Amino acid sequence: MEVPRASRRAGESGVVWLRVVVDTRGLPKLVQVQRSSGHARLDEQALFAMRQARFKPHTENGTPIEVEVIAPIEYLLD
C-alpha cells in the first residue's frame, strides 16, 4: 500500500491489522483496526482503503455467505 505523503515525510511505516466483515455481495460491511501500526495516519489510510475495496463473495454450496477476516495492510518506506 502506498504510504501517505505526510507519513512518508515523518518517516512513518508499519502494518495495520484490520478486522473485515465482507457481506454476501462482496462489500466490506464492517472494517475495524484489530492492531494499530502505531501511526494514526496509516491506520486511517488503511481503514479508508479497505472500505473502498470490493471482493468476490465467498460461497458455500453455491450460496454467498458473510465472512470475517483479519487483513494486514503493510506500509513500507522505499
C-alpha positions as CSV (number, residue, x, y, z in Angstrom):
1,M,0.0,0.0,0.0
2,E,1.3,3.5,-0.8
3,V,2.4,5.5,2.3
4,P,0.5,8.8,2.6
5,R,2.7,11.8,1.8
6,A,2.7,13.3,5.3
7,S,3.6,9.9,6.8
8,R,6.4,9.5,4.3
9,R,7.8,12.9,5.3
10,A,7.5,11.9,9.0
11,G,9.2,8.5,8.4
12,E,6.2,6.5,9.4
13,S,5.8,2.9,8.3
14,G,4.2,-0.2,9.7
15,V,1.5,-2.8,9.4
16,V,-2.2,-2.2,10.2
17,W,-4.2,-5.3,11.0
18,L,-7.9,-4.9,10.1
19,R,-10.9,-6.9,11.1
20,V,-13.1,-7.0,8.0
21,V,-16.6,-8.5,7.7
22,V,-17.5,-9.0,4.0
23,D,-21.1,-9.3,3.2
24,T,-22.8,-11.6,0.7
25,R,-22.3,-9.1,-2.1
26,G,-18.6,-8.8,-1.6
27,L,-18.8,-5.4,0.1
28,P,-17.0,-4.5,3.4
29,K,-19.8,-4.4,5.9
30,L,-17.6,-3.7,8.9
31,V,-13.9,-2.5,9.0
32,Q,-12.1,-2.1,12.3
33,V,-8.5,-1.7,13.4
34,Q,-7.5,-5.0,15.1
35,R,-4.0,-3.9,15.7
36,S,-2.6,-0.4,15.1
37,S,0.5,0.4,13.1
38,G,1.3,2.9,15.9
39,H,0.6,5.8,13.5
40,A,-2.9,7.3,13.3
41,R,-2.4,8.5,9.7
42,L,-1.5,5.0,8.5
43,D,-4.4,3.4,10.4
44,E,-6.9,5.9,8.9
45,Q,-5.5,5.3,5.4
46,A,-5.9,1.6,5.8
47,L,-9.5,1.9,7.0
48,F,-10.3,4.2,4.1
49,A,-8.7,1.9,1.5
50,M,-10.4,-1.2,2.9
51,R,-13.8,0.5,2.9
52,Q,-13.4,1.2,-0.8
53,A,-12.4,-2.5,-1.6
54,R,-14.7,-4.9,-3.4
55,F,-14.4,-8.7,-3.2
56,K,-15.7,-11.8,-4.8
57,P,-18.3,-13.1,-2.4
58,H,-17.4,-16.2,-0.5
59,T,-19.7,-19.1,-1.2
60,E,-20.6,-22.4,0.4
61,N,-22.5,-24.9,-1.8
62,G,-23.0,-22.1,-4.3
63,T,-24.7,-19.7,-1.8
64,P,-22.9,-16.5,-0.9
65,I,-22.2,-16.1,2.8
66,E,-20.8,-13.3,5.0
67,V,-17.3,-13.9,6.2
68,E,-14.9,-12.3,8.7
69,V,-11.2,-12.0,8.0
70,I,-8.1,-10.3,9.6
71,A,-6.2,-8.5,6.9
72,P,-2.7,-7.0,7.2
73,I,-2.1,-3.7,5.3
74,E,1.6,-3.0,5.1
75,Y,3.1,0.5,4.6
76,L,6.8,0.4,3.8
77,L,9.1,3.3,3.0
78,D,11.1,2.8,-0.1
